[in-house]
């Protein structure tokens, strides 16, 4: 079970680095808990909706 959590954590780190939310060299990123990484990734997805720049439905 611990191995699965570590894999999930590494996957989220890779995504956050890929989308330039965090720098690859940012030590803080690797010290975050899995729940904090999940929160950061959800927050990023909500802020950068794929249709946001094409005048789709947006909440104001």
C-alpha positions in Angstrom: 0.0 0.0 0.0 2.8 2.4 0.8 4.4 1.7 -2.6 1.1 2.8 -4.3 1.0 6.0 -2.3 4.6 6.8 -3.3 3.8 6.1 -7.0 0.8 8.4 -6.8 2.8 11.0 -5.1 5.6 10.9 -7.8 2.9 11.0 -10.5 1.4 14.2 -9.1 4.9 15.7 -8.7 5.6 15.0 -12.3 2.4 16.6 -13.4 2.9 19.7 -11.3 6.5 20.1 -12.7 5.3 19.5 -16.2 2.6 22.2 -16.0 5.2 24.6 -14.4 3.2 24.9 -11.1 6.5 24.1 -9.3 10.1 24.0 -10.4 11.8 20.6 -10.6 14.5 21.8 -8.2 11.9 23.0 -5.6 12.7 21.0 -2.5 9.4 21.9 -0.9 7.6 20.0 -3.6 9.1 16.7 -2.6 8.4 17.2 1.1 4.7 17.7 0.6 2.2 15.0 1.8 0.1 13.1 -0.7 -3.0 15.0 0.3 -1.3 18.4 -0.1 -0.1 17.4 -3.6 -3.6 16.2 -4.5 -5.0 19.6 -3.3 -2.4 21.5 -5.4 -3.2 19.5 -8.5 -7.0 19.9 -8.1 -6.5 23.7 -7.5 -4.4 23.9 -10.7 -7.0 22.0 -12.7 -9.8 24.3 -11.5 -7.8 27.4 -12.4 -6.8 26.2 -15.8 -9.9 24.6 -17.3 -9.1 23.5 -20.8 -12.0 25.5 -22.3 -11.5 28.6 -20.3 -10.0 30.7 -23.1 -12.7 29.7 -25.7 -15.6 31.5 -24.1 -17.3 28.4 -22.7 -19.5 28.6 -19.6 -17.5 30.3 -16.9 -18.6 31.2 -13.4 -18.0 34.7 -12.3 
